[in-house]
Amino acid sequence: MRLCYDVIVRTTLDIPDEAYYLAKAIARDQNRSLGRVVGDLILQSSKGAKSASITISNYGFPTFRCARPVTTEDVRALHDEE
């Protein structure tokens, strides 16, 4: 895989509204561009994800290995947020 650095790539992303508004707020608060914030968040995520990994199952579905198990309480908390 060949990576090119210092090259600006323009693309369209389809991200959830909540992610967009969070990134937009970070960009505004830090006086940075939205693209720079999103790019930096992706790079930070890839560097900090040593304990989590994504693989493709034999059936073609992505499977995630997390740093800790997801509990029923975690699911209930997310459900309550909706």
PyMOL Python script that loads the backbone (N, CA, C, O; Angstrom):
from pymol import cmd

cmd.read_pdbstr("""\
ATOM      1  N   MET A   1       0.841  -1.178   0.000  1.00  0.00           N
ATOM      2  CA  MET A   1       0.000   0.000   0.000  1.00  0.00           C
ATOM      3  C   MET A   1       0.885   1.240   0.000  1.00  0.00           C
ATOM      4  O   MET A   1       1.793   1.351   0.824  1.00  0.00           O
ATOM      5  N   ARG A   2       0.641   2.137  -0.880  1.00  0.00           N
ATOM      6  CA  ARG A   2       1.434   3.354  -1.005  1.00  0.00           C
ATOM      7  C   ARG A   2       0.654   4.515  -0.414  1.00  0.00           C
ATOM      8  O   ARG A   2      -0.473   4.779  -0.833  1.00  0.00           O
ATOM      9  N   LEU A   3       1.224   5.198   0.534  1.00  0.00           N
ATOM     10  CA  LEU A   3       0.574   6.343   1.165  1.00  0.00           C
ATOM     11  C   LEU A   3       1.222   7.629   0.696  1.00  0.00           C
ATOM     12  O   LEU A   3       2.447   7.724   0.619  1.00  0.00           O
ATOM     13  N   CYS A   4       0.415   8.600   0.389  1.00  0.00           N
ATOM     14  CA  CYS A   4       0.913   9.913  -0.016  1.00  0.00           C
ATOM     15  C   CYS A   4       0.598  10.898   1.095  1.00  0.00           C
ATOM     16  O   CYS A   4      -0.556  11.034   1.501  1.00  0.00           O
ATOM     17  N   TYR A   5       1.592  11.568   1.574  1.00  0.00           N
ATOM     18  CA  TYR A   5       1.397  12.556   2.622  1.00  0.00           C
ATOM     19  C   TYR A   5       1.499  13.946   2.021  1.00  0.00           C
ATOM     20  O   TYR A   5       2.045  14.128   0.933  1.00  0.00           O
ATOM     21  N   ASP A   6       0.970  14.917   2.738  1.00  0.00           N
ATOM     22  CA  ASP A   6       0.958  16.308   2.300  1.00  0.00           C
ATOM     23  C   ASP A   6       0.171  16.490   1.007  1.00  0.00           C
ATOM     24  O   ASP A   6       0.449  17.399   0.225  1.00  0.00           O
ATOM     25  N   VAL A   7      -0.799  15.630   0.790  1.00  0.00           N
ATOM     26  CA  VAL A   7      -1.669  15.732  -0.371  1.00  0.00           C
ATOM     27  C   VAL A   7      -3.090  15.912   0.133  1.00  0.00           C
ATOM     28  O   VAL A   7      -3.541  15.146   0.985  1.00  0.00           O
ATOM     29  N   ILE A   8      -3.792  16.893  -0.366  1.00  0.00           N
ATOM     30  CA  ILE A   8      -5.175  17.121   0.030  1.00  0.00           C
ATOM     31  C   ILE A   8      -6.078  16.317  -0.884  1.00  0.00           C
ATOM     32  O   ILE A   8      -6.029  16.453  -2.106  1.00  0.00           O
ATOM     33  N   VAL A   9      -6.905  15.475  -0.274  1.00  0.00           N
ATOM     34  CA  VAL A   9      -7.847  14.655  -1.013  1.00  0.00           C
ATOM     35  C   VAL A   9      -9.240  15.136  -0.673  1.00  0.00           C
ATOM     36  O   VAL A   9      -9.592  15.248   0.502  1.00  0.00           O
ATOM     37  N   ARG A  10     -10.029  15.418  -1.679  1.00  0.00           N
ATOM     38  CA  ARG A  10     -11.410  15.845  -1.453  1.00  0.00           C
ATOM     39  C   ARG A  10     -12.329  14.677  -1.705  1.00  0.00           C
ATOM     40  O   ARG A  10     -12.213  13.973  -2.708  1.00  0.00           O
ATOM     41  N   THR A  11     -13.247  14.482  -0.776  1.00  0.00           N
ATOM     42  CA  THR A  11     -14.195  13.386  -0.911  1.00  0.00           C
ATOM     43  C   THR A  11     -15.479  13.754  -0.175  1.00  0.00           C
ATOM     44  O   THR A  11     -15.516  14.729   0.575  1.00  0.00           O
ATOM     45  N   THR A  12     -16.507  12.983  -0.392  1.00  0.00           N
ATOM     46  CA  THR A  12     -17.774  13.178   0.302  1.00  0.00           C
ATOM     47  C   THR A  12     -17.940  12.054   1.304  1.00  0.00           C
ATOM     48  O   THR A  12     -17.778  10.883   0.960  1.00  0.00           O
ATOM     49  N   LEU A  13     -18.263  12.402   2.545  1.00  0.00           N
ATOM     50  CA  LEU A  13     -18.474  11.418   3.590  1.00  0.00           C
ATOM     51  C   LEU A  13     -19.931  11.415   4.008  1.00  0.00           C
ATOM     52  O   LEU A  13     -20.548  12.474   4.128  1.00  0.00           O
ATOM     53  N   ASP A  14     -20.474  10.250   4.227  1.00  0.00           N
ATOM     54  CA  ASP A  14     -21.824  10.110   4.753  1.00  0.00           C
ATOM     55  C   ASP A  14     -21.672   9.679   6.204  1.00  0.00           C
ATOM     56  O   ASP A  14     -21.464   8.499   6.487  1.00  0.00           O
ATOM     57  N   ILE A  15     -21.775  10.643   7.135  1.00  0.00           N
ATOM     58  CA  ILE A  15     -21.602  10.344   8.552  1.00  0.00           C
ATOM     59  C   ILE A  15     -22.871  10.729   9.300  1.00  0.00           C
ATOM     60  O   ILE A  15     -23.640  11.568   8.830  1.00  0.00           O
ATOM     61  N   PRO A  16     -23.093  10.125  10.454  1.00  0.00           N
ATOM     62  CA  PRO A  16     -24.277  10.472  11.241  1.00  0.00           C
ATOM     63  C   PRO A  16     -24.268  11.955  11.626  1.00  0.00           C
ATOM     64  O   PRO A  16     -23.209  12.554  11.813  1.00  0.00           O
ATOM     65  N   ASP A  17     -25.452  12.526  11.739  1.00  0.00           N
ATOM     66  CA  ASP A  17     -25.571  13.945  12.098  1.00  0.00           C
ATOM     67  C   ASP A  17     -24.832  14.263  13.393  1.00  0.00           C
ATOM     68  O   ASP A  17     -24.153  15.285  13.493  1.00  0.00           O
ATOM     69  N   GLU A  18     -24.967  13.381  14.385  1.00  0.00           N
ATOM     70  CA  GLU A  18     -24.325  13.632  15.676  1.00  0.00           C
ATOM     71  C   GLU A  18     -22.805  13.746  15.522  1.00  0.00           C
ATOM     72  O   GLU A  18     -22.187  14.620  16.129  1.00  0.00           O
ATOM     73  N   ALA A  19     -22.203  12.869  14.715  1.00  0.00           N
ATOM     74  CA  ALA A  19     -20.760  12.921  14.488  1.00  0.00           C
ATOM     75  C   ALA A  19     -20.375  14.223  13.783  1.00  0.00           C
ATOM     76  O   ALA A  19     -19.360  14.840  14.106  1.00  0.00           O
ATOM     77  N   TYR A  20     -21.196  14.629  12.821  1.00  0.00           N
ATOM     78  CA  TYR A  20     -20.928  15.879  12.094  1.00  0.00           C
ATOM     79  C   TYR A  20     -20.957  17.074  13.046  1.00  0.00           C
ATOM     80  O   TYR A  20     -20.058  17.915  13.026  1.00  0.00           O
ATOM     81  N   TYR A  21     -22.000  17.143  13.882  1.00  0.00           N
ATOM     82  CA  TYR A  21     -22.127  18.289  14.781  1.00  0.00           C
ATOM     83  C   TYR A  21     -21.018  18.319  15.831  1.00  0.00           C
ATOM     84  O   TYR A  21     -20.549  19.391  16.214  1.00  0.00           O
ATOM     85  N   LEU A  22     -20.601  17.142  16.294  1.00  0.00           N
ATOM     86  CA  LEU A  22     -19.484  17.098  17.249  1.00  0.00           C
ATOM     87  C   LEU A  22     -18.194  17.573  16.594  1.00  0.00           C
ATOM     88  O   LEU A  22     -17.463  18.380  17.167  1.00  0.00           O
ATOM     89  N   ALA A  23     -17.917  17.074  15.400  1.00  0.00           N
ATOM     90  CA  ALA A  23     -16.696  17.491  14.691  1.00  0.00           C
ATOM     91  C   ALA A  23     -16.751  18.975  14.364  1.00  0.00           C
ATOM     92  O   ALA A  23     -15.741  19.672  14.468  1.00  0.00           O
ATOM     93  N   LYS A  24     -17.922  19.463  13.971  1.00  0.00           N
ATOM     94  CA  LYS A  24     -18.089  20.890  13.652  1.00  0.00           C
ATOM     95  C   LYS A  24     -17.826  21.752  14.888  1.00  0.00           C
ATOM     96  O   LYS A  24     -17.196  22.805  14.791  1.00  0.00           O
ATOM     97  N   ALA A  25     -18.311  21.303  16.055  1.00  0.00           N
ATOM     98  CA  ALA A  25     -18.094  22.050  17.300  1.00  0.00           C
ATOM     99  C   ALA A  25     -16.610  22.063  17.675  1.00  0.00           C
ATOM    100  O   ALA A  25     -16.086  23.085  18.117  1.00  0.00           O
ATOM    101  N   ILE A  26     -15.944  20.932  17.498  1.00  0.00           N
ATOM    102  CA  ILE A  26     -14.503  20.878  17.784  1.00  0.00           C
ATOM    103  C   ILE A  26     -13.759  21.824  16.854  1.00  0.00           C
ATOM    104  O   ILE A  26     -12.872  22.557  17.292  1.00  0.00           O
ATOM    105  N   ALA A  27     -14.112  21.813  15.581  1.00  0.00           N
ATOM    106  CA  ALA A  27     -13.462  22.701  14.607  1.00  0.00           C
ATOM    107  C   ALA A  27     -13.668  24.164  14.985  1.00  0.00           C
ATOM    108  O   ALA A  27     -12.730  24.960  14.933  1.00  0.00           O
ATOM    109  N   ARG A  28     -14.878  24.516  15.361  1.00  0.00           N
ATOM    110  CA  ARG A  28     -15.171  25.893  15.748  1.00  0.00           C
ATOM    111  C   ARG A  28     -14.392  26.289  16.998  1.00  0.00           C
ATOM    112  O   ARG A  28     -13.788  27.360  17.046  1.00  0.00           O
ATOM    113  N   ASP A  29     -14.410  25.408  18.026  1.00  0.00           N
ATOM    114  CA  ASP A  29     -13.739  25.719  19.292  1.00  0.00           C
ATOM    115  C   ASP A  29     -12.231  25.826  19.144  1.00  0.00           C
ATOM    116  O   ASP A  29     -11.589  26.593  19.862  1.00  0.00           O
ATOM    117  N   GLN A  30     -11.657  25.061  18.216  1.00  0.00           N
ATOM    118  CA  GLN A  30     -10.208  25.060  18.032  1.00  0.00           C
ATOM    119  C   GLN A  30      -9.766  25.925  16.851  1.00  0.00           C
ATOM    120  O   GLN A  30      -8.581  25.985  16.521  1.00  0.00           O
ATOM    121  N   ASN A  31     -10.739  26.596  16.219  1.00  0.00           N
ATOM    122  CA  ASN A  31     -10.454  27.453  15.067  1.00  0.00           C
ATOM    123  C   ASN A  31      -9.678  26.695  13.984  1.00  0.00           C
ATOM    124  O   ASN A  31      -8.655  27.161  13.481  1.00  0.00           O
ATOM    125  N   ARG A  32     -10.202  25.503  13.642  1.00  0.00           N
ATOM    126  CA  ARG A  32      -9.593  24.652  12.620  1.00  0.00           C
ATOM    127  C   ARG A  32     -10.651  24.279  11.598  1.00  0.00           C
ATOM    128  O   ARG A  32     -11.845  24.463  11.839  1.00  0.00           O
ATOM    129  N   SER A  33     -10.220  23.759  10.462  1.00  0.00           N
ATOM    130  CA  SER A  33     -11.178  23.339   9.441  1.00  0.00           C
ATOM    131  C   SER A  33     -11.818  22.012   9.844  1.00  0.00           C
ATOM    132  O   SER A  33     -11.228  21.215  10.574  1.00  0.00           O
ATOM    133  N   LEU A  34     -13.029  21.797   9.355  1.00  0.00           N
ATOM    134  CA  LEU A  34     -13.737  20.559   9.640  1.00  0.00           C
ATOM    135  C   LEU A  34     -12.961  19.359   9.092  1.00  0.00           C
ATOM    136  O   LEU A  34     -12.853  18.329   9.758  1.00  0.00           O
ATOM    137  N   GLY A  35     -12.431  19.492   7.900  1.00  0.00           N
ATOM    138  CA  GLY A  35     -11.659  18.402   7.301  1.00  0.00           C
ATOM    139  C   GLY A  35     -10.442  18.029   8.129  1.00  0.00           C
ATOM    140  O   GLY A  35     -10.131  16.850   8.297  1.00  0.00           O
ATOM    141  N   ARG A  36      -9.758  19.040   8.644  1.00  0.00           N
ATOM    142  CA  ARG A  36      -8.568  18.785   9.473  1.00  0.00           C
ATOM    143  C   ARG A  36      -8.951  18.057  10.755  1.00  0.00           C
ATOM    144  O   ARG A  36      -8.260  17.134  11.187  1.00  0.00           O
ATOM    145  N   VAL A  37     -10.062  18.483  11.361  1.00  0.00           N
ATOM    146  CA  VAL A  37     -10.521  17.844  12.606  1.00  0.00           C
ATOM    147  C   VAL A  37     -10.894  16.384  12.345  1.00  0.00           C
ATOM    148  O   VAL A  37     -10.478  15.497  13.091  1.00  0.00           O
ATOM    149  N   VAL A  38     -11.670  16.132  11.297  1.00  0.00           N
ATOM    150  CA  VAL A  38     -12.088  14.761  10.989  1.00  0.00           C
ATOM    151  C   VAL A  38     -10.861  13.898  10.686  1.00  0.00           C
ATOM    152  O   VAL A  38     -10.764  12.772  11.175  1.00  0.00           O
ATOM    153  N   GLY A  39      -9.938  14.404   9.898  1.00  0.00           N
ATOM    154  CA  GLY A  39      -8.719  13.663   9.594  1.00  0.00           C
ATOM    155  C   GLY A  39      -7.911  13.346  10.835  1.00  0.00           C
ATOM    156  O   GLY A  39      -7.438  12.222  11.006  1.00  0.00           O
ATOM    157  N   ASP A  40      -7.751  14.341  11.708  1.00  0.00           N
ATOM    158  CA  ASP A  40      -6.992  14.120  12.942  1.00  0.00           C
ATOM    159  C   ASP A  40      -7.688  13.106  13.849  1.00  0.00           C
ATOM    160  O   ASP A  40      -7.022  12.281  14.474  1.00  0.00           O
ATOM    161  N   LEU A  41      -9.018  13.158  13.928  1.00  0.00           N
ATOM    162  CA  LEU A  41      -9.752  12.198  14.751  1.00  0.00           C
ATOM    163  C   LEU A  41      -9.583  10.776  14.218  1.00  0.00           C
ATOM    164  O   LEU A  41      -9.454   9.834  14.999  1.00  0.00           O
ATOM    165  N   ILE A  42      -9.584  10.620  12.913  1.00  0.00           N
ATOM    166  CA  ILE A  42      -9.380   9.293  12.320  1.00  0.00           C
ATOM    167  C   ILE A  42      -7.977   8.789  12.640  1.00  0.00           C
ATOM    168  O   ILE A  42      -7.802   7.633  13.025  1.00  0.00           O
ATOM    169  N   LEU A  43      -6.987   9.649  12.482  1.00  0.00           N
ATOM    170  CA  LEU A  43      -5.613   9.237  12.769  1.00  0.00           C
ATOM    171  C   LEU A  43      -5.422   8.911  14.245  1.00  0.00           C
ATOM    172  O   LEU A  43      -4.750   7.934  14.576  1.00  0.00           O
ATOM    173  N   GLN A  44      -6.006   9.717  15.143  1.00  0.00           N
ATOM    174  CA  GLN A  44      -5.924   9.433  16.573  1.00  0.00           C
ATOM    175  C   GLN A  44      -6.575   8.103  16.898  1.00  0.00           C
ATOM    176  O   GLN A  44      -6.060   7.327  17.702  1.00  0.00           O
ATOM    177  N   SER A  45      -7.700   7.846  16.272  1.00  0.00           N
ATOM    178  CA  SER A  45      -8.421   6.601  16.507  1.00  0.00           C
ATOM    179  C   SER A  45      -7.596   5.397  16.079  1.00  0.00           C
ATOM    180  O   SER A  45      -7.567   4.384  16.778  1.00  0.00           O
ATOM    181  N   SER A  46      -6.927   5.499  14.938  1.00  0.00           N
ATOM    182  CA  SER A  46      -6.149   4.360  14.449  1.00  0.00           C
ATOM    183  C   SER A  46      -4.916   4.114  15.311  1.00  0.00           C
ATOM    184  O   SER A  46      -4.472   2.973  15.439  1.00  0.00           O
ATOM    185  N   LYS A  47      -4.364   5.158  15.898  1.00  0.00           N
ATOM    186  CA  LYS A  47      -3.192   4.996  16.759  1.00  0.00           C
ATOM    187  C   LYS A  47      -3.581   4.459  18.129  1.00  0.00           C
ATOM    188  O   LYS A  47      -2.835   3.685  18.729  1.00  0.00           O
ATOM    189  N   GLY A  48      -4.743   4.866  18.624  1.00  0.00           N
ATOM    190  CA  GLY A  48      -5.154   4.467  19.966  1.00  0.00           C
ATOM    191  C   GLY A  48      -5.934   3.180  20.004  1.00  0.00           C
ATOM    192  O   GLY A  48      -6.343   2.748  21.082  1.00  0.00           O
ATOM    193  N   ALA A  49      -6.154   2.553  18.877  1.00  0.00           N
ATOM    194  CA  ALA A  49      -7.000   1.359  18.832  1.00  0.00           C
ATOM    195  C   ALA A  49      -6.190   0.074  18.925  1.00  0.00           C
ATOM    196  O   ALA A  49      -6.538  -0.921  18.289  1.00  0.00           O
ATOM    197  N   LYS A  50      -5.128   0.079  19.699  1.00  0.00           N
ATOM    198  CA  LYS A  50      -4.309  -1.120  19.799  1.00  0.00           C
ATOM    199  C   LYS A  50      -5.042  -2.257  20.490  1.00  0.00           C
ATOM    200  O   LYS A  50      -4.788  -3.425  20.195  1.00  0.00           O
ATOM    201  N   SER A  51      -5.960  -1.930  21.420  1.00  0.00           N
ATOM    202  CA  SER A  51      -6.674  -2.974  22.137  1.00  0.00           C
ATOM    203  C   SER A  51      -7.946  -3.401  21.408  1.00  0.00           C
ATOM    204  O   SER A  51      -8.575  -4.384  21.798  1.00  0.00           O
ATOM    205  N   ALA A  52      -8.328  -2.689  20.375  1.00  0.00           N
ATOM    206  CA  ALA A  52      -9.519  -3.047  19.599  1.00  0.00           C
ATOM    207  C   ALA A  52      -9.099  -3.349  18.168  1.00  0.00           C
ATOM    208  O   ALA A  52      -8.193  -2.719  17.621  1.00  0.00           O
ATOM    209  N   SER A  53      -9.768  -4.313  17.581  1.00  0.00           N
ATOM    210  CA  SER A  53      -9.458  -4.632  16.189  1.00  0.00           C
ATOM    211  C   SER A  53     -10.727  -5.038  15.462  1.00  0.00           C
ATOM    212  O   SER A  53     -11.697  -5.487  16.074  1.00  0.00           O
ATOM    213  N   ILE A  54     -10.705  -4.873  14.156  1.00  0.00           N
ATOM    214  CA  ILE A  54     -11.839  -5.230  13.313  1.00  0.00           C
ATOM    215  C   ILE A  54     -11.362  -6.295  12.336  1.00  0.00           C
ATOM    216  O   ILE A  54     -10.351  -6.123  11.656  1.00  0.00           O
ATOM    217  N   THR A  55     -12.102  -7.394  12.276  1.00  0.00           N
ATOM    218  CA  THR A  55     -11.805  -8.444  11.315  1.00  0.00           C
ATOM    219  C   THR A  55     -13.089  -8.794  10.582  1.00  0.00           C
ATOM    220  O   THR A  55     -14.179  -8.418  11.012  1.00  0.00           O
ATOM    221  N   ILE A  56     -12.961  -9.502   9.494  1.00  0.00           N
ATOM    222  CA  ILE A  56     -14.119  -9.943   8.732  1.00  0.00           C
ATOM    223  C   ILE A  56     -14.343 -11.426   9.027  1.00  0.00           C
ATOM    224  O   ILE A  56     -13.429 -12.239   8.889  1.00  0.00           O
ATOM    225  N   SER A  57     -15.561 -11.766   9.432  1.00  0.00           N
ATOM    226  CA  SER A  57     -15.885 -13.154   9.754  1.00  0.00           C
ATOM    227  C   SER A  57     -15.933 -14.001   8.484  1.00  0.00           C
ATOM    228  O   SER A  57     -15.857 -13.477   7.373  1.00  0.00           O
ATOM    229  N   ASN A  58     -16.059 -15.294   8.660  1.00  0.00           N
ATOM    230  CA  ASN A  58     -16.166 -16.209   7.518  1.00  0.00           C
ATOM    231  C   ASN A  58     -17.414 -15.926   6.695  1.00  0.00           C
ATOM    232  O   ASN A  58     -17.491 -16.305   5.526  1.00  0.00           O
ATOM    233  N   TYR A  59     -18.388 -15.264   7.302  1.00  0.00           N
ATOM    234  CA  TYR A  59     -19.637 -14.959   6.610  1.00  0.00           C
ATOM    235  C   TYR A  59     -19.619 -13.581   5.950  1.00  0.00           C
ATOM    236  O   TYR A  59     -20.602 -13.175   5.330  1.00  0.00           O
ATOM    237  N   GLY A  60     -18.504 -12.863   6.083  1.00  0.00           N
ATOM    238  CA  GLY A  60     -18.372 -11.567   5.445  1.00  0.00           C
ATOM    239  C   GLY A  60     -18.796 -10.383   6.284  1.00  0.00           C
ATOM    240  O   GLY A  60     -18.857  -9.260   5.782  1.00  0.00           O
ATOM    241  N   PHE A  61     -19.095 -10.613   7.569  1.00  0.00           N
ATOM    242  CA  PHE A  61     -19.515  -9.522   8.443  1.00  0.00           C
ATOM    243  C   PHE A  61     -18.333  -9.035   9.280  1.00  0.00           C
ATOM    244  O   PHE A  61     -17.503  -9.837   9.708  1.00  0.00           O
ATOM    245  N   PRO A  62     -18.256  -7.719   9.513  1.00  0.00           N
ATOM    246  CA  PRO A  62     -17.174  -7.232  10.380  1.00  0.00           C
ATOM    247  C   PRO A  62     -17.427  -7.650  11.821  1.00  0.00           C
ATOM    248  O   PRO A  62     -18.553  -7.572  12.311  1.00  0.00           O
ATOM    249  N   THR A  63     -16.384  -8.088  12.487  1.00  0.00           N
ATOM    250  CA  THR A  63     -16.466  -8.401  13.908  1.00  0.00           C
ATOM    251  C   THR A  63     -15.463  -7.517  14.632  1.00  0.00           C
ATOM    252  O   THR A  63     -14.393  -7.214  14.105  1.00  0.00           O
ATOM    253  N   PHE A  64     -15.812  -7.114  15.821  1.00  0.00           N
ATOM    254  CA  PHE A  64     -15.007  -6.171  16.579  1.00  0.00           C
ATOM    255  C   PHE A  64     -14.502  -6.823  17.854  1.00  0.00           C
ATOM    256  O   PHE A  64     -15.253  -7.495  18.560  1.00  0.00           O
ATOM    257  N   ARG A  65     -13.259  -6.625  18.134  1.00  0.00           N
ATOM    258  CA  ARG A  65     -12.696  -7.073  19.400  1.00  0.00           C
ATOM    259  C   ARG A  65     -12.453  -5.817  20.224  1.00  0.00           C
ATOM    260  O   ARG A  65     -11.650  -4.963  19.849  1.00  0.00           O
ATOM    261  N   CYS A  66     -13.144  -5.713  21.334  1.00  0.00           N
ATOM    262  CA  CYS A  66     -13.094  -4.513  22.161  1.00  0.00           C
ATOM    263  C   CYS A  66     -12.156  -4.707  23.344  1.00  0.00           C
ATOM    264  O   CYS A  66     -11.772  -5.826  23.686  1.00  0.00           O
ATOM    265  N   ALA A  67     -11.797  -3.577  23.960  1.00  0.00           N
ATOM    266  CA  ALA A  67     -10.924  -3.610  25.121  1.00  0.00           C
ATOM    267  C   ALA A  67     -11.614  -4.270  26.310  1.00  0.00           C
ATOM    268  O   ALA A  67     -10.951  -4.854  27.168  1.00  0.00           O
ATOM    269  N   ARG A  68     -12.934  -4.181  26.364  1.00  0.00           N
ATOM    270  CA  ARG A  68     -13.692  -4.821  27.443  1.00  0.00           C
ATOM    271  C   ARG A  68     -15.011  -5.314  26.874  1.00  0.00           C
ATOM    272  O   ARG A  68     -15.473  -4.815  25.848  1.00  0.00           O
ATOM    273  N   PRO A  69     -15.618  -6.291  27.535  1.00  0.00           N
ATOM    274  CA  PRO A  69     -16.900  -6.808  27.040  1.00  0.00           C
ATOM    275  C   PRO A  69     -18.003  -5.748  27.142  1.00  0.00           C
ATOM    276  O   PRO A  69     -17.990  -4.911  28.044  1.00  0.00           O
ATOM    277  N   VAL A  70     -18.935  -5.795  26.226  1.00  0.00           N
ATOM    278  CA  VAL A  70     -20.098  -4.910  26.271  1.00  0.00           C
ATOM    279  C   VAL A  70     -21.121  -5.571  27.178  1.00  0.00           C
ATOM    280  O   VAL A  70     -21.507  -6.720  26.965  1.00  0.00           O
ATOM    281  N   THR A  71     -21.559  -4.829  28.199  1.00  0.00           N
ATOM    282  CA  THR A  71     -22.492  -5.381  29.178  1.00  0.00           C
ATOM    283  C   THR A  71     -23.919  -4.971  28.861  1.00  0.00           C
ATOM    284  O   THR A  71     -24.159  -4.087  28.038  1.00  0.00           O
ATOM    285  N   THR A  72     -24.851  -5.619  29.519  1.00  0.00           N
ATOM    286  CA  THR A  72     -26.260  -5.264  29.377  1.00  0.00           C
ATOM    287  C   THR A  72     -26.486  -3.821  29.817  1.00  0.00           C
ATOM    288  O   THR A  72     -27.295  -3.104  29.228  1.00  0.00           O
ATOM    289  N   GLU A  73     -25.771  -3.402  30.852  1.00  0.00           N
ATOM    290  CA  GLU A  73     -25.897  -2.023  31.330  1.00  0.00           C
ATOM    291  C   GLU A  73     -25.447  -1.023  30.256  1.00  0.00           C
ATOM    292  O   GLU A  73     -26.048   0.041  30.109  1.00  0.00           O
ATOM    293  N   ASP A  74     -24.399  -1.361  29.515  1.00  0.00           N
ATOM    294  CA  ASP A  74     -23.942  -0.499  28.415  1.00  0.00           C
ATOM    295  C   ASP A  74     -25.043  -0.332  27.372  1.00  0.00           C
ATOM    296  O   ASP A  74     -25.318   0.775  26.908  1.00  0.00           O
ATOM    297  N   VAL A  75     -25.663  -1.449  27.015  1.00  0.00           N
ATOM    298  CA  VAL A  75     -26.721  -1.408  26.014  1.00  0.00           C
ATOM    299  C   VAL A  75     -27.911  -0.605  26.514  1.00  0.00           C
ATOM    300  O   VAL A  75     -28.478   0.200  25.777  1.00  0.00           O
ATOM    301  N   ARG A  76     -28.289  -0.827  27.776  1.00  0.00           N
ATOM    302  CA  ARG A  76     -29.419  -0.060  28.355  1.00  0.00           C
ATOM    303  C   ARG A  76     -29.112   1.434  28.377  1.00  0.00           C
ATOM    304  O   ARG A  76     -29.984   2.253  28.086  1.00  0.00           O
ATOM    305  N   ALA A  77     -27.873   1.791  28.721  1.00  0.00           N
ATOM    306  CA  ALA A  77     -27.518   3.210  28.778  1.00  0.00           C
ATOM    307  C   ALA A  77     -27.631   3.846  27.394  1.00  0.00           C
ATOM    308  O   ALA A  77     -28.128   4.965  27.267  1.00  0.00           O
ATOM    309  N   LEU A  78     -27.174   3.144  26.355  1.00  0.00           N
ATOM    310  CA  LEU A  78     -27.284   3.678  25.005  1.00  0.00           C
ATOM    311  C   LEU A  78     -28.747   3.744  24.559  1.00  0.00           C
ATOM    312  O   LEU A  78     -29.157   4.687  23.883  1.00  0.00           O
ATOM    313  N   HIS A  79     -29.513   2.746  24.941  1.00  0.00           N
ATOM    314  CA  HIS A  79     -30.942   2.731  24.586  1.00  0.00           C
ATOM    315  C   HIS A  79     -31.662   3.907  25.247  1.00  0.00           C
ATOM    316  O   HIS A  79     -32.521   4.535  24.628  1.00  0.00           O
ATOM    317  N   ASP A  80     -31.315   4.206  26.494  1.00  0.00           N
ATOM    318  CA  ASP A  80     -31.943   5.314  27.225  1.00  0.00           C
ATOM    319  C   ASP A  80     -31.603   6.664  26.622  1.00  0.00           C
ATOM    320  O   ASP A  80     -32.391   7.603  26.723  1.00  0.00           O
ATOM    321  N   GLU A  81     -30.423   6.775  25.987  1.00  0.00           N
ATOM    322  CA  GLU A  81     -30.017   8.033  25.358  1.00  0.00           C
ATOM    323  C   GLU A  81     -30.885   8.359  24.148  1.00  0.00           C
ATOM    324  O   GLU A  81     -31.063   9.529  23.810  1.00  0.00           O
ATOM    325  N   GLU A  82     -31.426   7.333  23.494  1.00  0.00           N
ATOM    326  CA  GLU A  82     -32.262   7.558  22.306  1.00  0.00           C
ATOM    327  C   GLU A  82     -33.556   8.071  22.747  1.00  0.00           C
ATOM    328  O   GLU A  82     -34.429   8.337  21.920  1.00  0.00           O
TER     329      GLU A  82
END
""", "prot")
cmd.dss("prot")
cmd.show_as("cartoon", "prot")
cmd.util.cbc("prot")
cmd.orient("prot")
